[in-house]
Amino acid sequence: MHHLNIAHMIVSSLIHGLVYAAIFKVFRNMSLGEAIAVTAAGIGLIWLTARLLRRR
């Protein structure tokens, strides 16, 4: 059972690394203002989604 936890950690780390690499690649081509706007919109969308799902 312990081996499954280690495998899960490895796969999770790889997926997170790929996601962060994609995010940083997109942000590299943006100005600071655009990056801040996209970040604020993303956080707002996550907050709104969590709030709507919490009501159910």
N, C-alpha and C positions, 0 to 999 in steps of 0.2 A: 504494500500500500504506500509506503514511503517513496518508492520510485515514481509513482504516479504524480505525487506532489512536485518532485523535482522536474519531471517532464513538463508538467503544467507551467511551472515557473519559466522554463526555457522557452517554450512556445509563446507564452505571454510576453516575455522580454523581446522576442523577435518581432512579434506583431506590433508592440509599442514602438520599437525602434523604426519600423517601416512607416508607421503613421507619423511619428515625429519628423522623420526625414522628409516625407511628403509635405508636411506643414511648413517646415523651414525652407524647402525649395520654393514653395508658393510665396512665402513672405519675403524671400530674398529679392524678388522682382517688384516689390511694392515700396512705395514711399512710407515714411513713418506714419503719416496721417492715415493712409489707406490701411496699414496694418492695425492701427489702433481702432479704426472704424470696424474692420472685419472682426477683430477680437471682441469688441463690445457687442456687436450683433450676434456673434456666436454664443457669448455668455448669456445674453438676453434670451436667445432662442432656447438654450438649455434650461434656464430658469423658468421660462414660460411653459415649456413642456413638462417640467417637474411639477409645477403648480397645477397644471390641468390634470395630470395623472393622479395627483394627490387627492383631488376632489372626488374621484370616482370611488 
